[in-house]
Amino acid sequence: MKNPINIGVTIRFYEAVNFLIGNGKIRGKQTYCNLAGIDKRAYYRQESDNEASLIQFFWIIPLVTEFNINAKWLLTGKGGMFERKT
């Protein structure tokens, strides 16, 4: 059985990227891959199989640093998708 924590992070990663695409913050999946330095074949393979364990830490960094995605939510599922501004 695959690790449920890894699967959860993967699901939230794609949820965040798709949200950003859907809201016009980024143009598309390939744009995000280029921004983050992700091999798009690995991105699409991971997207089609949440249990593939291809996702790497550097994939998620732009979500946090460039798009204000809440790292706690991304890693644990707790809190909201976006970091609150204080």
DSSP file (Angstrom, degrees, kcal/mol; ACC not computed):
  #  RESIDUE AA STRUCTURE BP1 BP2  ACC     N-H-->O    O-->H-N    N-H-->O    O-->H-N    TCO  KAPPA ALPHA  PHI   PSI    X-CA   Y-CA   Z-CA
    1    1 A M              0   0    0      0, 0.0     2,-0.1     0, 0.0     0, 0.0   0.000 360.0 360.0 360.0 138.4    0.0    0.0    0.0
    2    2 A K        -     0   0    0      1,-0.1    50,-0.0     2,-0.0    49,-0.0  -0.391 360.0 -89.7 -76.6 156.3    1.2    3.5   -0.9
    3    3 A N     >  -     0   0    0      1,-0.2     4,-2.0    48,-0.1     5,-0.2  -0.514  28.6-149.6 -70.3 122.3    1.7    6.1    1.8
    4    4 A P  H  > S+     0   0    0      0, 0.0     4,-2.2     0, 0.0    -1,-0.2   0.784  95.6  57.9 -66.1 -26.4   -1.5    8.1    2.4
    5    5 A I  H  > S+     0   0    0      2,-0.2     4,-2.3     1,-0.2     5,-0.2   0.942 107.6  46.4 -67.1 -46.2    0.5   11.2    3.4
    6    6 A N  H  > S+     0   0    0      1,-0.2     4,-2.3     2,-0.2    -1,-0.2   0.905 112.7  50.4 -61.3 -41.6    2.3   11.2    0.1
    7    7 A I  H  X S+     0   0    0     -4,-2.0     4,-2.6     1,-0.2    -1,-0.2   0.907 109.6  51.4 -63.9 -41.7   -0.9   10.7   -1.8
    8    8 A G  H  X S+     0   0    0     -4,-2.2     4,-2.5     2,-0.2    -2,-0.2   0.914 110.1  48.1 -61.8 -44.2   -2.6   13.5    0.1
    9    9 A V  H  X S+     0   0    0     -4,-2.3     4,-2.6     1,-0.2    -1,-0.2   0.917 112.2  50.4 -62.5 -42.8    0.3   16.0   -0.7
   10   10 A T  H  X S+     0   0    0     -4,-2.3     4,-2.2     2,-0.2     5,-0.2   0.927 110.5  48.6 -61.3 -45.8    0.1   14.9   -4.4
   11   11 A I  H  X S+     0   0    0     -4,-2.6     4,-2.1     1,-0.2    -1,-0.2   0.925 113.6  46.5 -61.5 -45.0   -3.6   15.4   -4.5
   12   12 A R  H  X S+     0   0    0     -4,-2.5     4,-2.6     2,-0.2    -1,-0.2   0.869 108.1  57.3 -67.3 -35.8   -3.4   18.9   -2.9
   13   13 A F  H  X S+     0   0    0     -4,-2.6     4,-2.4     1,-0.2    -2,-0.2   0.956 111.8  41.1 -56.7 -51.6   -0.5   19.8   -5.2
   14   14 A Y  H  X S+     0   0    0     -4,-2.2     4,-2.6     1,-0.2     5,-0.2   0.846 111.9  56.4 -68.8 -32.9   -2.6   19.2   -8.3
   15   15 A E  H  X S+     0   0    0     -4,-2.1     4,-2.1    -5,-0.2    -1,-0.2   0.931 110.4  45.2 -60.5 -44.8   -5.6   20.8   -6.7
   16   16 A A  H  X S+     0   0    0     -4,-2.6     4,-2.5     2,-0.2    -2,-0.2   0.934 113.9  47.5 -66.4 -46.8   -3.6   24.0   -6.2
   17   17 A V  H  X S+     0   0    0     -4,-2.4     4,-2.3     1,-0.2    -2,-0.2   0.933 113.8  47.7 -60.9 -45.6   -2.1   24.0   -9.7
   18   18 A N  H  X S+     0   0    0     -4,-2.6     4,-2.8     1,-0.2    -1,-0.2   0.861 110.2  53.0 -65.1 -34.9   -5.5   23.4  -11.3
   19   19 A F  H  X S+     0   0    0     -4,-2.1     4,-1.6    -5,-0.2     6,-0.2   0.936 109.6  48.5 -62.8 -45.8   -7.1   26.1   -9.1
   20   20 A L  H  <>S+     0   0    0     -4,-2.5     5,-2.5     1,-0.2     6,-1.1   0.888 113.9  46.6 -62.8 -39.4   -4.4   28.6  -10.3
   21   21 A I  H ><5S+     0   0    0     -4,-2.3     3,-1.7     1,-0.2    -2,-0.2   0.941 111.3  51.4 -65.8 -47.5   -5.0   27.6  -13.9
   22   22 A G  H 3<5S+     0   0    0     -4,-2.8    -1,-0.2     1,-0.3    -2,-0.2   0.760 112.3  47.0 -62.4 -26.0   -8.8   27.8  -13.5
   23   23 A N  T 3<5S-     0   0    0     -4,-1.6    -1,-0.3    -5,-0.2    -2,-0.2   0.223 115.7-111.7-103.0  13.7   -8.5   31.3  -12.0
   24   24 A G  T < 5S+     0   0    0     -3,-1.7    -3,-0.2     2,-0.3    -2,-0.1   0.642  81.7 123.7  72.1  15.9   -6.1   32.6  -14.6
   25   25 A K  S   <S+     0   0    0     -5,-2.5     2,-0.3    -6,-0.2    -4,-0.2   0.818  83.9  18.8 -77.7 -30.5   -3.1   33.0  -12.3
   26   26 A I  S    S-     0   0    0     -6,-1.1    -2,-0.3    -9,-0.1    -1,-0.2  -0.967  78.5-127.3-134.4 155.0   -1.0   30.7  -14.6
   27   27 A R  S    S-     0   0    0     -2,-0.3     2,-0.3     1,-0.2    -1,-0.1   0.897  71.8 -48.6 -70.6 -42.3   -1.7   29.9  -18.2
   28   28 A G     >  -     0   0    0      1,-0.1     4,-1.9    -4,-0.0    -1,-0.2  -0.973  64.3 -68.1-175.7-176.2   -1.5   26.1  -18.0
   29   29 A K  H  > S+     0   0    0     -2,-0.3     4,-2.6     1,-0.2     5,-0.2   0.889 125.3  51.7 -62.1 -42.8    0.3   23.0  -16.8
   30   30 A Q  H  > S+     0   0    0      1,-0.2     4,-2.6     2,-0.2    -1,-0.2   0.880 106.9  54.5 -64.8 -36.4    3.2   23.4  -19.1
   31   31 A T  H  > S+     0   0    0      2,-0.2     4,-2.4     1,-0.2    -1,-0.2   0.923 109.9  46.7 -61.5 -43.8    3.7   27.0  -17.9
   32   32 A Y  H  X S+     0   0    0     -4,-1.9     4,-2.6     2,-0.2     5,-0.2   0.919 110.5  52.7 -65.0 -42.1    3.8   25.7  -14.3
   33   33 A C  H  X>S+     0   0    0     -4,-2.6     5,-2.3     1,-0.2     4,-1.5   0.921 111.0  47.2 -58.2 -44.3    6.3   23.0  -15.3
   34   34 A N  H  <5S+     0   0    0     -4,-2.6    -1,-0.2     3,-0.2    -2,-0.2   0.920 112.7  49.3 -63.3 -44.0    8.5   25.6  -16.9
   35   35 A L  H  <5S+     0   0    0     -4,-2.4    -2,-0.2     1,-0.2    -1,-0.2   0.905 119.5  36.7 -60.9 -43.8    8.3   27.9  -13.9
   36   36 A A  H  <5S-     0   0    0     -4,-2.6    -1,-0.2    -5,-0.2    -2,-0.2   0.566 109.0-117.4 -89.4 -10.6    9.1   25.1  -11.4
   37   37 A G  T  <5 +     0   0    0     -4,-1.5     2,-0.4     1,-0.2    -3,-0.2   0.830  58.7 157.2  76.1  32.5   11.7   23.2  -13.6
   38   38 A I      < -     0   0    0     -5,-2.3     2,-0.5    -6,-0.2    -1,-0.2  -0.748  50.0-118.5 -94.3 135.1    9.5   20.1  -13.7
   39   39 A D    >>  -     0   0    0     -2,-0.4     4,-2.2     1,-0.2     3,-0.5  -0.611  24.9-143.1 -66.8 119.1    9.9   17.5  -16.5
   40   40 A K  H 3> S+     0   0    0     -2,-0.5     4,-2.6     1,-0.3     5,-0.2   0.796  97.0  58.7 -64.0 -27.7    6.4   17.7  -18.0
   41   41 A R  H 3> S+     0   0    0      2,-0.2     4,-2.2     1,-0.2    -1,-0.3   0.918 108.7  45.5 -64.6 -41.1    6.4   13.9  -18.7
   42   42 A A  H <> S+     0   0    0     -3,-0.5     4,-2.8     2,-0.2     5,-0.2   0.898 111.7  53.5 -66.1 -39.7    6.9   13.3  -15.0
   43   43 A Y  H  X S+     0   0    0     -4,-2.2     4,-2.3     1,-0.2    -2,-0.2   0.943 112.9  42.1 -59.1 -49.6    4.2   15.9  -14.2
   44   44 A Y  H  X S+     0   0    0     -4,-2.6     4,-1.7     2,-0.2    -1,-0.2   0.864 114.2  51.3 -69.3 -35.9    1.6   14.2  -16.4
   45   45 A R  H  X S+     0   0    0     -4,-2.2     4,-0.8    -5,-0.2    -1,-0.2   0.933 112.3  46.1 -65.4 -45.0    2.5   10.7  -15.3
   46   46 A Q  H >< S+     0   0    0     -4,-2.8     3,-0.8     1,-0.2     6,-0.3   0.902 109.9  55.1 -63.3 -40.1    2.2   11.7  -11.6
   47   47 A E  H 3< S+     0   0    0     -4,-2.3     3,-0.2     1,-0.2    -1,-0.2   0.858 108.5  47.7 -61.5 -35.6   -1.1   13.5  -12.3
   48   48 A S  H 3< S+     0   0    0     -4,-1.7     2,-0.3     1,-0.3    -1,-0.2   0.629 122.0  34.9 -82.0 -12.4   -2.5   10.3  -13.9
   49   49 A D    X<  -     0   0    0     -4,-0.8     3,-2.2    -3,-0.8    -1,-0.3  -0.783  61.7-169.2-145.5  96.4   -1.4    8.2  -10.9
   50   50 A N  T 3  S+     0   0    0     -2,-0.3     3,-0.4     1,-0.3   -40,-0.2   0.681  90.7  56.2 -59.7 -17.6   -1.4    9.7   -7.4
   51   51 A E  T 3  S+     0   0    0      1,-0.2    -1,-0.3     2,-0.1   -48,-0.1   0.343  76.0  97.7 -96.1   6.7    0.5    6.7   -6.2
   52   52 A A  S <  S-     0   0    0     -3,-2.2    -1,-0.2    -6,-0.3    -2,-0.1   0.719  75.2-145.4 -70.8 -21.1    3.4    7.0   -8.6
   53   53 A S        +     0   0    0     -3,-0.4    -2,-0.1    -4,-0.2    -3,-0.1   0.861  58.5 126.0  58.5  41.1    5.7    8.8   -6.0
   54   54 A L        +     0   0    0    -12,-0.1    -1,-0.1   -11,-0.1   -11,-0.1   0.680  34.7 109.8 -96.5 -22.7    7.3   11.1   -8.7
   55   55 A I        -     0   0    0    -13,-0.1     2,-0.3   -49,-0.1   -45,-0.1  -0.253  50.8-164.3 -60.3 139.1    6.6   14.4   -7.0
   56   56 A Q    >>  -     0   0    0      1,-0.1     3,-1.7     0, 0.0     4,-0.6  -0.850  32.1-107.2-123.8 160.2    9.6   16.2   -5.6
   57   57 A F  H >> S+     0   0    0     -2,-0.3     3,-1.4     1,-0.3     4,-1.0   0.866 114.9  61.3 -55.1 -40.9   10.0   19.0   -3.1
   58   58 A F  H 34 S+     0   0    0      1,-0.3    -1,-0.3     2,-0.2   -20,-0.1   0.713  93.3  67.2 -64.9 -16.9   11.1   21.5   -5.8
   59   59 A W  H <4 S+     0   0    0     -3,-1.7     4,-0.3     1,-0.2    -1,-0.3   0.854 105.2  41.0 -66.4 -34.1    7.7   21.0   -7.5
   60   60 A I  H XX S+     0   0    0     -3,-1.4     4,-1.3    -4,-0.6     3,-0.7   0.667  90.8  85.6 -92.6 -16.9    5.8   22.7   -4.7
   61   61 A I  H >X S+     0   0    0     -4,-1.0     4,-2.9     1,-0.2     3,-0.5   0.899  88.0  51.9 -55.7 -47.4    8.1   25.6   -3.8
   62   62 A P  H 3>>S+     0   0    0      0, 0.0     4,-2.3     0, 0.0     5,-1.1   0.833 103.2  60.2 -61.3 -29.2    6.7   28.0   -6.5
   63   63 A L  H <>5S+     0   0    0     -3,-0.7     6,-2.6    -4,-0.3     4,-0.5   0.921 114.9  34.8 -60.4 -41.4    3.2   27.3   -5.1
   64   64 A V  H <X5S+     0   0    0     -4,-1.3     4,-0.6    -3,-0.5    -1,-0.2   0.919 126.8  36.4 -78.7 -46.6    4.3   28.7   -1.8
   65   65 A T  H  <5S+     0   0    0     -4,-2.9    -2,-0.2    -5,-0.2    -1,-0.1   0.829 129.4  27.0 -81.9 -32.5    6.7   31.4   -2.8
   66   66 A E  H  <5S+     0   0    0     -4,-2.3    -3,-0.2    -5,-0.3    -1,-0.1   0.737 130.3  31.7-102.1 -26.5    5.0   32.7   -5.9
   67   67 A F  H  <<S-     0   0    0     -5,-1.1    -3,-0.2    -4,-0.5    -2,-0.1   0.298  96.9-119.1-122.5   8.4    1.3   32.0   -5.5
   68   68 A N     <  +     0   0    0     -4,-0.6    15,-2.7    -6,-0.2     2,-0.3   0.750  49.1 167.3  63.1  26.2    0.8   32.3   -1.7
   69   69 A I  B     -A   82   0A   0     -6,-2.6     2,-0.5    13,-0.2    13,-0.3  -0.567  45.0-108.5 -71.5 136.3   -0.4   28.7   -1.3
   70   70 A N     >  -     0   0    0     11,-3.1     4,-2.5    -2,-0.3     5,-0.2  -0.539  23.2-155.7 -70.9 115.5   -0.4   27.7    2.4
   71   71 A A  H  > S+     0   0    0     -2,-0.5     4,-2.5     1,-0.2     5,-0.3   0.860  93.5  55.4 -61.9 -36.8    2.5   25.3    3.0
   72   72 A K  H  >>S+     0   0    0      2,-0.2     4,-2.7     1,-0.2     6,-0.7   0.927 110.3  45.3 -63.1 -43.7    0.8   23.8    6.0
   73   73 A W  H  >5S+     0   0    0      7,-0.3     4,-2.0     4,-0.2    -2,-0.2   0.934 112.7  51.5 -62.6 -45.5   -2.3   23.0    3.9
   74   74 A L  H  <5S+     0   0    0     -4,-2.5    -2,-0.2     1,-0.2   -62,-0.2   0.892 120.0  33.7 -60.1 -41.6   -0.2   21.6    1.1
   75   75 A L  H  <5S+     0   0    0     -4,-2.5    -1,-0.2    -5,-0.2    -2,-0.2   0.808 137.4  16.1 -86.3 -31.1    1.7   19.3    3.4
   76   76 A T  H  <5S-     0   0    0     -4,-2.7    -3,-0.2    -5,-0.3    -2,-0.2   0.627  89.5-122.3-119.5 -18.4   -1.0   18.4    6.0
   77   77 A G  S  <<S+     0   0    0     -4,-2.0     2,-0.4    -5,-0.7    -4,-0.2   0.502  70.4 129.2  83.6   4.2   -4.3   19.3    4.6
   78   78 A K        +     0   0    0     -6,-0.7    -1,-0.3     2,-0.1    -2,-0.2  -0.758  57.6   6.6 -97.8 139.9   -5.0   21.6    7.6
   79   79 A G  S    S-     0   0    0     -2,-0.4     2,-0.1    -3,-0.1     4,-0.1  -0.405 102.4 -40.9  88.9-170.0   -6.1   25.2    7.2
   80   80 A G        -     0   0    0      2,-0.3    -7,-0.3    -2,-0.1   -10,-0.2  -0.466  51.0-110.6 -92.7 165.8   -7.0   26.9    3.9
   81   81 A M  S    S+     0   0    0     -2,-0.1   -11,-3.1    -8,-0.1     2,-0.4   0.832 100.7  58.7 -63.2 -32.7   -5.4   26.7    0.5
   82   82 A F  B    S-A   69   0A   0    -13,-0.3    -2,-0.3    -9,-0.1   -13,-0.2  -0.797  88.8-114.4-106.7 143.5   -4.1   30.2    0.8
   83   83 A E        -     0   0    0    -15,-2.7     2,-0.3    -2,-0.4    -2,-0.1  -0.492  36.1-119.0 -67.3 134.3   -1.8   31.7    3.4
   84   84 A R        -     0   0    0     -2,-0.2     2,-0.4    -4,-0.1    -1,-0.1  -0.574  21.7-127.3 -76.6 138.0   -3.5   34.4    5.4
   85   85 A K              0   0    0     -2,-0.3    -1,-0.1     1,-0.1     0, 0.0  -0.724 360.0 360.0 -85.0 132.8   -2.0   37.8    5.2
   86   86 A T              0   0    0     -2,-0.4    -1,-0.1     0, 0.0    -2,-0.0   0.428 360.0 360.0-103.0 360.0   -1.2   39.3    8.5
